[in-house]
Amino acid sequence: MEKSRFYVALSILPFIFVSCGPIWRSPAYYEDYAEIRLNKAIMTSDEYGKVIETHARPYVVEFHGSTGAILLFGAEHTKDPANPQIQQIRESWKTFKPTVALVEGRMGFLFRWFMDPIREFGESGLVLDLAKDSGIDFYTWEPSFEKEIEFQLQRFPAKRVALFYVIRPYASNYRHGKPDDPDAFLEDYRSKRTKYPMLEGTLPSIATIDSMWRADFPESKDWRDVSDMYGYPGYLQKIFDESNSFRDEHFARSIIDLVKKGKKVFAVCGSSHAVKLDNTLRVAVVEGK
């Protein structure tokens, strides 16, 4: 009897850790909203290109409507706990007193007792940590990966779509330093992301990626030295732009829906997203249109 109780207790331990906070799971998607019309169009990538050198960094806007409010913190991505933006986020959080949080990225496993959420997930890790400490709801503002892939496959061949989504996390993390083993880093994403039914079998190996890269981007540096800070070569940039447009529309609608429900929303994202959404959210939240 005592042994069976021990095994029962042992089996529920992971659930206790998850529910109490030490073990993090990926935040849920926010998809529970009806059709929302955006009466002010989101800034396009071409329009953003005209202000990229001049807008504030971080780019922070706060709007209050008749029901709820939004504080949108557009950060320069960082995994440095000493970065001044980290303290600014903490202060903004304390002043704004949110009732729900939205974070960029799908994130993954984290054991809070031994891992720093900022070093692991940057500013999104910090906001998720603050939300957990505050006991409020939190979501990723990203659309589901499946919906994004379905959207992209209507515009680009499957093999090119697969290459972008395998390369993207590598190129994004490169700004924080080149991995000690680029091939191992990429293999982790290649193996996961080509298991999706719509992308299954598109990129069977790193060697396939090497061959495709050399053929499609002969003038570009090797993928092992590519950072998204400087854009992507060839058609990958077009896929990137479409991805951002799709994500921004979902992001805007998620915020608008939550504000309409009376929530005070603290949302963190890269500065470019905040710049693009500024006027769209201003019209929807402040003017109520």
Summary of the structure (lengths in Angstrom):
residues: 289
radius of gyration: 20.3
end to end distance: 63.9
largest distance: 70.9
contacts: 885
relative contact order: 0.20
helix: 53%
strand: 11%
